[in-house]
Amino acid sequence: MSNAFHLQIISPAATVFDEHVTMVEVPGAEGDFGALPQHAPFFSMLRPGPIKVHMPDGQRRRFFAAAGYADVSPSGTTLLSDHIQDLDDISIDDAVDALNAARGALGAAENEKERRSAQQLVATAEALVSAINSF
Protein backbone atom coordinates (compact mmCIF):
# COMPACT_ATOMS: atom_id res chain seq x y z
CA MET A 1 0.00 0.00 0.00
CA SER A 2 2.74 2.47 -0.86
CA ASN A 3 0.20 4.79 -2.50
CA ALA A 4 -1.94 4.92 0.65
CA PHE A 5 -1.51 5.98 4.26
CA HIS A 6 -3.37 5.59 7.53
CA LEU A 7 -6.02 8.23 8.36
CA GLN A 8 -7.76 8.45 11.70
CA ILE A 9 -10.56 10.91 12.43
CA ILE A 10 -11.32 10.98 16.13
CA SER A 11 -13.92 12.73 18.28
CA PRO A 12 -14.25 12.45 22.06
CA ALA A 13 -17.19 10.08 21.58
CA ALA A 14 -15.68 7.68 19.04
CA THR A 15 -13.21 6.95 16.30
CA VAL A 16 -15.20 8.27 13.33
CA PHE A 17 -12.88 6.97 10.58
CA ASP A 18 -9.89 4.61 10.68
CA GLU A 19 -8.73 3.39 7.26
CA HIS A 20 -6.04 3.65 4.62
CA VAL A 21 -6.56 6.46 2.09
CA THR A 22 -4.72 7.93 -0.87
CA MET A 23 -5.28 11.58 0.09
CA VAL A 24 -7.15 13.78 2.54
CA GLU A 25 -8.07 17.44 2.01
CA VAL A 26 -8.34 19.38 5.26
CA PRO A 27 -9.57 22.89 6.20
CA GLY A 28 -6.51 24.18 8.06
CA ALA A 29 -6.59 27.36 10.10
CA GLU A 30 -4.03 28.92 7.74
CA GLY A 31 -5.70 27.54 4.60
CA ASP A 32 -6.75 24.24 3.08
CA PHE A 33 -4.10 21.55 2.71
CA GLY A 34 -3.84 18.07 1.32
CA ALA A 35 -1.96 15.19 2.91
CA LEU A 36 -0.52 12.36 0.82
CA PRO A 37 1.53 9.25 1.63
CA GLN A 38 5.01 10.11 2.98
CA HIS A 39 3.94 13.71 3.65
CA ALA A 40 6.35 15.92 5.57
CA PRO A 41 5.35 16.15 9.23
CA PHE A 42 3.44 19.15 10.54
CA PHE A 43 0.68 20.13 12.94
CA SER A 44 -2.25 22.42 12.17
CA MET A 45 -5.38 23.73 13.80
CA LEU A 46 -8.60 23.13 11.85
CA ARG A 47 -11.17 25.74 10.97
CA PRO A 48 -14.83 24.89 10.29
CA GLY A 49 -15.11 23.15 6.94
CA PRO A 50 -15.29 19.94 4.94
CA ILE A 51 -12.77 17.12 5.13
CA LYS A 52 -12.52 15.25 1.82
CA VAL A 53 -11.18 11.71 2.03
CA HIS A 54 -9.96 9.97 -1.13
CA MET A 55 -10.20 6.18 -0.84
CA PRO A 56 -7.88 3.74 -2.68
CA ASP A 57 -10.83 2.43 -4.76
CA GLY A 58 -11.56 5.95 -6.09
CA GLN A 59 -14.53 6.59 -3.80
CA ARG A 60 -14.68 9.74 -1.67
CA ARG A 61 -15.96 10.29 1.84
CA ARG A 62 -16.89 13.71 3.21
CA PHE A 63 -16.93 14.89 6.80
CA PHE A 64 -17.49 18.24 8.47
CA ALA A 65 -15.34 19.44 11.35
CA ALA A 66 -16.31 22.47 13.42
CA ALA A 67 -12.74 22.85 14.71
CA GLY A 68 -9.87 20.68 15.87
CA TYR A 69 -6.31 19.65 15.11
CA ALA A 70 -4.45 17.78 12.39
CA ASP A 71 -1.25 15.82 13.04
CA VAL A 72 0.39 14.87 9.73
CA SER A 73 3.37 12.51 9.49
CA PRO A 74 4.96 10.42 6.73
CA SER A 75 3.14 7.30 7.92
CA GLY A 76 -0.31 8.78 8.55
CA THR A 77 -2.59 11.60 9.54
CA THR A 78 -4.75 12.01 12.64
CA LEU A 79 -7.58 14.54 12.81
CA LEU A 80 -9.01 15.38 16.24
CA SER A 81 -12.26 17.30 16.57
CA ASP A 82 -14.86 17.84 19.29
CA HIS A 83 -17.57 17.96 16.64
CA ILE A 84 -17.28 15.97 13.42
CA GLN A 85 -19.99 14.45 11.25
CA ASP A 86 -20.28 12.57 8.00
CA LEU A 87 -21.68 15.14 5.54
CA ASP A 88 -23.97 12.48 4.08
CA ASP A 89 -25.77 12.39 7.46
CA ILE A 90 -26.59 16.12 7.48
CA SER A 91 -29.51 17.54 5.49
CA ILE A 92 -29.44 21.02 4.04
CA ASP A 93 -32.61 21.78 6.02
CA ASP A 94 -30.87 20.89 9.31
CA ALA A 95 -27.85 22.99 8.34
CA VAL A 96 -30.03 26.00 7.48
CA ASP A 97 -31.92 25.55 10.76
CA ALA A 98 -28.60 25.59 12.63
CA LEU A 99 -27.56 28.75 10.77
CA ASN A 100 -30.85 30.48 11.60
CA ALA A 101 -30.52 29.49 15.27
CA ALA A 102 -26.94 30.80 15.36
CA ARG A 103 -28.04 34.08 13.80
CA GLY A 104 -30.82 34.30 16.40
CA ALA A 105 -28.29 33.77 19.18
CA LEU A 106 -26.12 36.51 17.70
CA GLY A 107 -29.06 38.91 17.62
CA ALA A 108 -29.94 38.06 21.23
CA ALA A 109 -26.37 38.38 22.56
CA GLU A 110 -26.31 40.70 25.56
CA ASN A 111 -22.57 41.09 26.04
CA GLU A 112 -19.26 40.74 24.21
CA LYS A 113 -18.63 37.17 25.40
CA GLU A 114 -22.04 36.02 24.12
CA ARG A 115 -21.50 37.94 20.88
CA ARG A 116 -18.11 36.26 20.22
CA SER A 117 -19.57 32.83 20.95
CA ALA A 118 -22.54 33.46 18.67
CA GLN A 119 -20.28 34.79 15.90
CA GLN A 120 -18.30 31.54 16.06
CA LEU A 121 -21.56 29.55 15.83
CA VAL A 122 -22.65 31.60 12.80
CA ALA A 123 -19.27 31.05 11.06
CA THR A 124 -19.45 27.31 11.71
CA ALA A 125 -23.05 27.05 10.49
CA GLU A 126 -22.23 29.09 7.36
CA ALA A 127 -19.31 26.75 6.64
CA LEU A 128 -21.60 23.75 7.09
CA VAL A 129 -24.23 25.11 4.67
CA SER A 130 -21.48 25.91 2.17
CA ALA A 131 -19.97 22.43 2.51
CA ILE A 132 -23.33 20.75 1.87
CA ASN A 133 -24.09 23.02 -1.08
CA SER A 134 -20.68 22.41 -2.68
CA PHE A 135 -21.32 18.70 -3.23
C-alpha positions as CSV (number, residue, x, y, z in Angstrom):
1,M,0.0,0.0,0.0
2,S,2.7,2.5,-0.9
3,N,0.2,4.8,-2.5
4,A,-1.9,4.9,0.7
5,F,-1.5,6.0,4.3
6,H,-3.4,5.6,7.5
7,L,-6.0,8.2,8.4
8,Q,-7.8,8.5,11.7
9,I,-10.6,10.9,12.4
10,I,-11.3,11.0,16.1
11,S,-13.9,12.7,18.3
12,P,-14.3,12.4,22.1
13,A,-17.2,10.1,21.6
14,A,-15.7,7.7,19.0
15,T,-13.2,6.9,16.3
16,V,-15.2,8.3,13.3
17,F,-12.9,7.0,10.6
18,D,-9.9,4.6,10.7
19,E,-8.7,3.4,7.3
20,H,-6.0,3.7,4.6
21,V,-6.6,6.5,2.1
22,T,-4.7,7.9,-0.9
23,M,-5.3,11.6,0.1
24,V,-7.1,13.8,2.5
25,E,-8.1,17.4,2.0
26,V,-8.3,19.4,5.3
27,P,-9.6,22.9,6.2
28,G,-6.5,24.2,8.1
29,A,-6.6,27.4,10.1
30,E,-4.0,28.9,7.7
31,G,-5.7,27.5,4.6
32,D,-6.7,24.2,3.1
33,F,-4.1,21.6,2.7
34,G,-3.8,18.1,1.3
35,A,-2.0,15.2,2.9
36,L,-0.5,12.4,0.8
37,P,1.5,9.3,1.6
38,Q,5.0,10.1,3.0
39,H,3.9,13.7,3.6
40,A,6.3,15.9,5.6
41,P,5.4,16.2,9.2
42,F,3.4,19.2,10.5
43,F,0.7,20.1,12.9
44,S,-2.3,22.4,12.2
45,M,-5.4,23.7,13.8
46,L,-8.6,23.1,11.9
47,R,-11.2,25.7,11.0
48,P,-14.8,24.9,10.3
49,G,-15.1,23.1,6.9
50,P,-15.3,19.9,4.9
51,I,-12.8,17.1,5.1
52,K,-12.5,15.3,1.8
53,V,-11.2,11.7,2.0
54,H,-10.0,10.0,-1.1
55,M,-10.2,6.2,-0.8
56,P,-7.9,3.7,-2.7
57,D,-10.8,2.4,-4.8
58,G,-11.6,5.9,-6.1
59,Q,-14.5,6.6,-3.8
60,R,-14.7,9.7,-1.7
61,R,-16.0,10.3,1.8
62,R,-16.9,13.7,3.2
63,F,-16.9,14.9,6.8
64,F,-17.5,18.2,8.5
65,A,-15.3,19.4,11.4
66,A,-16.3,22.5,13.4
67,A,-12.7,22.9,14.7
68,G,-9.9,20.7,15.9
69,Y,-6.3,19.7,15.1
70,A,-4.4,17.8,12.4
71,D,-1.3,15.8,13.0
72,V,0.4,14.9,9.7
73,S,3.4,12.5,9.5
74,P,5.0,10.4,6.7
75,S,3.1,7.3,7.9
76,G,-0.3,8.8,8.5
77,T,-2.6,11.6,9.5
78,T,-4.8,12.0,12.6
79,L,-7.6,14.5,12.8
80,L,-9.0,15.4,16.2
81,S,-12.3,17.3,16.6
82,D,-14.9,17.8,19.3
83,H,-17.6,18.0,16.6
84,I,-17.3,16.0,13.4
85,Q,-20.0,14.4,11.3
86,D,-20.3,12.6,8.0
87,L,-21.7,15.1,5.5
88,D,-24.0,12.5,4.1
89,D,-25.8,12.4,7.5
90,I,-26.6,16.1,7.5
91,S,-29.5,17.5,5.5
92,I,-29.4,21.0,4.0
93,D,-32.6,21.8,6.0
94,D,-30.9,20.9,9.3
95,A,-27.8,23.0,8.3
96,V,-30.0,26.0,7.5
97,D,-31.9,25.6,10.8
98,A,-28.6,25.6,12.6
99,L,-27.6,28.8,10.8
100,N,-30.9,30.5,11.6
101,A,-30.5,29.5,15.3
102,A,-26.9,30.8,15.4
103,R,-28.0,34.1,13.8
104,G,-30.8,34.3,16.4
105,A,-28.3,33.8,19.2
106,L,-26.1,36.5,17.7
107,G,-29.1,38.9,17.6
108,A,-29.9,38.1,21.2
109,A,-26.4,38.4,22.6
110,E,-26.3,40.7,25.6
111,N,-22.6,41.1,26.0
112,E,-19.3,40.7,24.2
113,K,-18.6,37.2,25.4
114,E,-22.0,36.0,24.1
115,R,-21.5,37.9,20.9
116,R,-18.1,36.3,20.2
117,S,-19.6,32.8,21.0
118,A,-22.5,33.5,18.7
119,Q,-20.3,34.8,15.9
120,Q,-18.3,31.5,16.1
121,L,-21.6,29.6,15.8
122,V,-22.6,31.6,12.8
123,A,-19.3,31.1,11.1
124,T,-19.4,27.3,11.7
125,A,-23.1,27.0,10.5
126,E,-22.2,29.1,7.4
127,A,-19.3,26.8,6.6
128,L,-21.6,23.7,7.1
129,V,-24.2,25.1,4.7
130,S,-21.5,25.9,2.2
131,A,-20.0,22.4,2.5
132,I,-23.3,20.8,1.9
133,N,-24.1,23.0,-1.1
134,S,-20.7,22.4,-2.7
135,F,-21.3,18.7,-3.2
